[in-house]
């Protein structure tokens, strides 16, 4: 991010020197690159035409500032996810084919917000909202519990290999006693 800001600053400085109509304004918190309206020939001071880039310098922000910003922006991801999920019928909430797109968009939103500010992901705020999503939309999506088969089927399945192993070991030892390989 810092390299990108530096490249924007270099571009704007070179544009000012070249007279192409870009102006660089900066203070201790913001760097703004603006393009000046090239049609304005009245001799007035340049008027902003399009704001090309505006970014808060990462050097001026503390970890707490970034964390507070992220925690306030995660709500936007949640609202978008909720809006997408509200369009899915309740019978389809456990169907991965129906929910994979909204869920992926939600996760991507959380990741991109964190990446945008240099905040780590996964983090506690993302985890809170992901858990809230699971509790809100997927709480009834429990998988079918597997149960053990009845004892009259289970016991023969367990004891058959136990009884066969000593017989096979005895057979191998008896056949290998004479030392000659047998085909």
N, C-alpha and C positions, 0 to 999 in steps of 0.2 A: 504494500500500500504506500509506504514512504517513497519507494522508487517510482511509483506511478505519479505521485504528487510532484516529485522532483522533475519527472519528464514533462509534466504539464507546465511546470514553471519554466523549464528550459524552452519549451515550444513557445510559450507566450512571450518570453523575453526576446527570442529571436524574431517573433512576429512583430513586436513593437519596433525593433531595429529595422526590420525590412519594410515597415510601413503598411502591413497588410490589414490593419484594422483590429487587432486584438489588443486588449488592455488587461494588465494583471493588477489586481487589487489584493492587498494582503494586510492582515493585522495579526495579532498574536494568536487568534483562534481560527480564522478562516483564510482559505486561499480561493479566490474567485477568478476565473478566466471568463471574460466577456468578449463577444464579438461586437464590433461597432458597426452600425448601419452604414454600409458603403454608399447609399443613395443620398445621404445627408451632405449636401455641398454648400450649406448656408454659412459655413465658417463657425458655426456654433460648436461648443464643446461636444464631443462625441456622445451619442445616446446609446444605451445598451440595446442590442438587437436580440441576441439569444444568449442565455447563460449556458455556457458550454460545460462547466464543471464547478462544483462547489463541494469542498470536503473539509471536515474538521481534522486538524492535524492530530495524529496519534501521539505525538510527543507531548501534547498539552493535556492529555486525558489520563486520569489515573485508572487503576483497575476497578475501583468503586464506581467511577463515572461510567465506564463501559458496562459494568454489571447492572447498574441502575437503568441504563439505556436499553440493554438487552431485555431485562425483566419487563420493561414497559412495552417493548415492541413485540414480545412473544404473544401478547393478547391479540394482535392483528392476525398472526398465523392461526391462532385458535379460532377466531371468528370466521376466517375463511374456511377452515376445516369444518366447523359446525354448519356453515351454510351449505357446503357440498354434501355433508352427511345427511342433512335434513331433506335432501332431494332423493334419498335412497329409501325404498320401502323397508319397513321394519322386518319383513320376512327375508330380505336380502342382506341384512347387516352382518350375517355370519358367512356370507359368500365372498370369498377372497377376490374373485373376479370382479365383483361389483364394488368392493371397497378399496382395492389396491391403488387405484389412481388417486382418490382423495387422500388416502393415508400417505402415499409417496409424496404428494404435493405438500402436505403438512410437514413431513420430515425434511423435505428439501428446503422449505421456508425456514424452519428452525436452524438448519445447518448453514444456510446462506446468511442469515442474520448474524450468527456467531462468527462466520468467516469474514463478513464485512467489517466487523469491529476488532478482529483479532482475538475474539473470545473463544475459549475452548468448547468443543462439542464432543460427546454429550456433556451436559451440565445440569445443575440442579433444577433450573427453571424449565428446560426442555423436558426433563424427566417428570416434573410435576404435571405438565400439560399432556404428555404422552399417557401417563397413568390416568389422568382425568378423562382422556379420550377412551381409554380401555374401559374404565368404570362406567362411563356414560353410554357408550355405543356397543361395547362388546362383552358386557358382563354375562349375557345369556348364551354366549358362544362356547360353552364348556364342551369338551370332547366326551365321547361315550367312554364310561369307565369300563376297563377290562376286568373280568372276574375269572377266578380259577375254575377249571373244569371240575365236574363232580369227582368225588374220591374214587369211584369205581373205574374211572378213566385215568385219573391222575396217577394212582399207585402203580398200575402196570407200566405206564410210560417211564416212571422213575426206576422201578426195580428191574425191568428187562435189561437195560445196559449193565446194571450192577451185577446181574447173574451171568451175563454173557462174557464179561471181561475176564474172569478167572479161567473160564473154559478156553478162550482164545490164547491166553498167556500159556496155559498148559500145552496146547496144541503147538505153538511156536517153539517152546523149549523141547518137546518130544521130537519134532521134525528136525531140529538143528543139532541133536545129540551126536550123530555119527560124523559131523564135521564136513561131509561132502555136500556141496551145493546141489540141490535137487530142482529140476525144472519141471 
